[in-house]
């Protein structure tokens, strides 16, 4: 529906790479969507309309180049881009080394982005979201408080 209103890009909510790895792809003829559901109990994780695929950017939470690449590979036919969330300050993300915790480990953040660009950069867009505050000092202090 969003594509019908002129959106240039459509971003998903943040979905953890490990959850996506456990999903199976099921075309839903009733709704006309492509659904990703957990293999264990078929709970819906992501639903994409085929007309949105050319504009659809999947936002993932990850702390690993390997699991990030595995998750993206599963969804590659149904996305036009990947966005790694490196800005979420919630403990759900940071306690697992994801989100803004990656700002404390720039080598790991680099490895994740490099792996995604090397593997998928010629097929889809690859980006990341970071949190930058008003000044360098504010950003630095924010990172150090995590």
Backbone torsions as a table, in degrees:
resi	resn	phi	psi	omega
1	UNK	NA	-36.5	-177.0
2	UNK	-61.5	-36.9	-179.9
3	UNK	-61.8	-31.0	-179.9
4	UNK	-67.7	-18.7	-178.4
5	UNK	-98.5	11.2	173.4
6	UNK	88.9	15.3	178.6
7	UNK	-64.3	136.7	175.8
8	UNK	-75.8	-37.8	179.7
9	UNK	-138.4	152.4	177.3
10	UNK	-126.5	118.2	-179.1
11	UNK	-101.0	138.7	172.9
12	UNK	-78.7	168.0	168.0
13	UNK	-70.0	166.6	177.2
14	UNK	-67.5	128.5	175.6
15	UNK	-125.4	132.5	-177.7
16	UNK	-70.6	135.9	-177.0
17	UNK	-56.1	-40.3	-178.8
18	UNK	-63.9	-31.4	177.2
19	UNK	-70.5	-40.5	179.0
20	UNK	-65.4	-34.7	179.7
21	UNK	-63.2	-28.8	-179.0
22	UNK	-87.5	7.0	-176.5
23	UNK	-95.4	156.2	169.8
24	UNK	-117.9	149.0	-179.4
25	UNK	-91.3	125.6	180.0
26	UNK	-133.1	114.3	172.4
27	UNK	-64.8	134.3	-178.4
28	UNK	-108.3	99.1	-176.8
29	UNK	-68.8	-23.9	-179.4
30	UNK	-70.3	-46.4	-179.5
31	UNK	-93.7	-11.8	-177.2
32	UNK	69.6	34.2	-178.4
33	UNK	-120.3	167.4	171.1
34	UNK	-106.7	115.2	-175.4
35	UNK	-107.0	139.5	172.0
36	UNK	-110.9	118.6	-176.7
37	UNK	-124.5	154.1	178.5
38	UNK	-67.8	139.1	-178.7
39	UNK	-67.6	-26.6	-175.6
40	UNK	-73.3	-51.0	-174.4
41	UNK	-130.1	9.3	178.3
42	UNK	58.9	30.3	174.6
43	UNK	-78.1	140.7	-175.8
44	UNK	-71.4	128.8	177.4
45	UNK	-107.7	-39.1	-176.0
46	UNK	-154.1	140.2	177.3
47	UNK	-132.0	127.7	-176.0
48	UNK	-127.5	134.1	173.1
49	UNK	-83.5	136.5	-178.8
50	UNK	-54.4	-34.5	-179.9
51	UNK	-72.5	-12.6	178.2
52	UNK	-91.8	-13.5	-175.9
53	UNK	-52.5	-44.0	-179.0
54	UNK	-64.1	-14.8	-178.8
55	UNK	-116.6	1.1	-168.8
56	UNK	-87.5	120.2	177.9
57	UNK	-109.0	120.9	178.5
58	UNK	-86.9	123.3	176.5
59	UNK	-98.3	122.3	-179.3
60	UNK	-118.3	153.0	168.3
61	UNK	-102.5	131.6	-177.9
62	UNK	-155.0	158.4	171.8
63	UNK	-134.4	16.4	-173.9
64	UNK	-146.4	129.2	175.9
65	UNK	-61.6	-36.4	-177.5
66	UNK	-67.6	-49.3	-178.8
67	UNK	-71.8	-31.8	175.8
68	UNK	-61.3	-46.9	-179.7
69	UNK	-66.0	-38.3	179.1
70	UNK	-64.2	-42.1	179.5
71	UNK	-65.2	-46.1	-178.9
72	UNK	-63.6	-40.2	179.8
73	UNK	-58.5	-36.9	179.8
74	UNK	-67.2	-32.8	-175.1
75	UNK	-102.2	0.4	-172.7
76	UNK	-49.7	-41.4	-179.0
77	UNK	-66.1	-16.7	-171.6
78	UNK	-115.7	12.5	179.6
79	UNK	-133.7	156.9	175.4
80	UNK	-110.6	-6.2	179.8
81	UNK	-166.1	164.4	177.9
82	UNK	-128.7	137.3	178.1
83	UNK	-128.7	117.5	179.4
84	UNK	-85.9	125.6	179.9
85	UNK	-80.4	110.0	176.0
86	UNK	-117.7	22.5	-176.1
87	UNK	-123.2	-12.0	-175.0
88	UNK	-70.1	122.4	-179.3
89	UNK	-91.9	-0.6	-175.8
90	UNK	-68.8	144.4	-176.4
91	UNK	-61.7	-27.4	176.4
92	UNK	-54.9	-42.7	179.6
93	UNK	-82.6	-49.3	-172.6
94	UNK	-67.5	-32.1	-179.7
95	UNK	-66.0	-24.3	177.4
96	UNK	-95.9	9.0	-180.0
97	UNK	79.7	13.5	-179.2
98	UNK	-103.6	-174.5	176.2
99	UNK	58.2	-138.2	-175.7
100	UNK	-69.9	-10.7	173.9
101	UNK	-62.6	-26.3	178.1
102	UNK	-66.7	-20.3	177.1
103	UNK	-69.1	-20.2	176.9
104	UNK	-86.3	-14.8	-178.5
105	UNK	-126.9	70.6	-175.6
106	UNK	-60.9	-28.9	177.4
107	UNK	-64.6	-42.0	178.5
108	UNK	-67.4	-42.0	177.7
109	UNK	-59.5	-42.8	177.9
110	UNK	-61.6	-44.9	-179.4
111	UNK	-61.1	-40.8	178.9
112	UNK	-63.4	-50.1	-178.0
113	UNK	-65.5	-41.1	179.4
114	UNK	-62.2	-44.3	179.1
115	UNK	-61.2	-43.6	-179.8
116	UNK	-66.4	-43.6	179.6
117	UNK	-66.0	-45.0	-179.3
118	UNK	-61.4	-40.0	-175.5
119	UNK	-84.7	-35.1	-171.1
120	UNK	-124.7	-6.8	-172.8
121	UNK	-59.4	-23.3	177.6
122	UNK	-88.3	-4.2	-178.0
123	UNK	-111.5	-38.8	-176.6
124	UNK	-140.2	166.0	175.2
125	UNK	-77.3	148.4	179.6
126	UNK	-129.9	124.7	-179.7
127	UNK	-143.9	173.1	173.8
128	UNK	-140.5	155.0	177.3
129	UNK	-109.8	125.9	176.7
130	UNK	-121.7	166.0	179.5
131	UNK	-108.8	117.0	177.5
132	UNK	-121.1	127.1	-179.8
133	UNK	-93.5	-176.6	-172.1
134	UNK	-56.3	-40.1	-179.1
135	UNK	-128.3	163.7	176.2
136	UNK	-59.2	-42.9	-178.2
137	UNK	-62.5	-42.2	177.9
138	UNK	-62.0	-43.7	179.5
139	UNK	-63.5	-46.8	180.0
140	UNK	-59.9	-47.2	-179.9
141	UNK	-63.6	-37.7	177.9
142	UNK	-61.0	-46.7	180.0
143	UNK	-62.1	-43.2	-177.3
144	UNK	-68.4	-25.2	179.6
145	UNK	-75.5	-21.2	-176.4
146	UNK	-70.4	NA	NA
